[in-house]
């Protein structure tokens, strides 16, 4: 994109910096459009919790939009373990269950055989 912007010709440093700035600004606007599902890009399921419906995005103030975008950009993708399970389309969240075990009970691999007591 940068070579197309400068017509494959050498440019002054200030012109190259301005083209870089324009390119980065365009990429940020593409990210924002992906956030509310209006651009040509979509968010991967790992970041799907940040999507905002377009009608809700329009109703949000610029400060709220900036907060939502900052939360998306600042997310490193590492999720802490929660006790809830969320569907892939993020519309349904249910309480996760845990398996109760007897005291002293251990989990062994299925292929592991037990030794008889001697």
N, C-alpha and C positions, 0 to 999 in steps of 0.2 A: 504494500500500500504506500509505503514511504517513497519507493522508487517511482511509482506512478505519479505521486503528488509532485515530485521534482522533475518529471519527464526524463529520468535517467541521466540527468546532467549534474555536474558538480554545482553545489550551492554554497552560499555563505553560511557560517555557523548559526547566525541568528535566524536565518530562514529555515534551516533544518530544525532548530529548536521550536519554532512556531508550528511547523508541520507535525512534529512529535506531540506538541501540546494539543493540537486539533485532533490527532488520532486518538490520544488518551481520552479526551473529552467525549469523542464518539463512542469509545468502548464503554465508558461509564454510563452513557445514556442507553446503550444496548443492555447493560446489566440491569438498569432500572426497569426497562421494558420487560425483561425476562422475569423480574420480580412480580409484576402484575399481569403476566402472561399475554402481552400484546406484541412482542417483538418476534423476530425469527429464531430466537434462542429460548430454551427452556431450562429450568433448574433440574439438576439431578435429584433423585429421591432423597439423598442424604441431606440436601438443603431445602427440601420441600416444605418444611415447617415455616419457612419465611415467605411463602407466596401469599399474596394479598389479592382478593378479587378486584377486578378493575373498577367496579362501581364504588367499592369501599375506598379504593385508592383516590378516586376523584373527590370523594367527600372529605378526605383527610387534609389537614392544613399542611403547609410546606414544612413546618417544624416536625410534625408527625411523620411525614414522608421521609424527611432526612433521618429521623430516628430509626425508622424501619430499614432504610437502606444502610445505615451505619451498623445496625445489628446484623444484617446479612453479610456485609463486607468484613465485619469483625469476627464472624464465626469461623473457627478453625476446623470445624467438622468433627471434632472429638465429642462424642456423646457420653454423658455420665449414665450409669445404670439407674433406671427408674423402675418403679413398680407398676407402671402402666404400659400398655401395648397400644400402638397407634397403627391404624390401617394405612396402606400405601397411598391412598388419596387424601390422607389426613382429615377425613371427615368423621371418623369414629375412633374413640379412645375408650378402652376398657381397662379395668383393674386386672393386673397380672396375678396369676396364682402361683403358689409355691408348693413343692412336694413335701409332705410331712414324713419324717423318718422316725423310727424308733430310736431310743437312746442307744448308742454303741453300734448302730448300723452303719456299714461302710458301703460305698459304691465300688464294685470291682468290674474290671473289663469282662465282657461276656465270654471271652476265650480263656479266661483264667480259671483253672480248676482248683478246688479246695483240697487241702490235704487232710486225710483222716487223722484224728487224734490218736496218739500212741500211748 
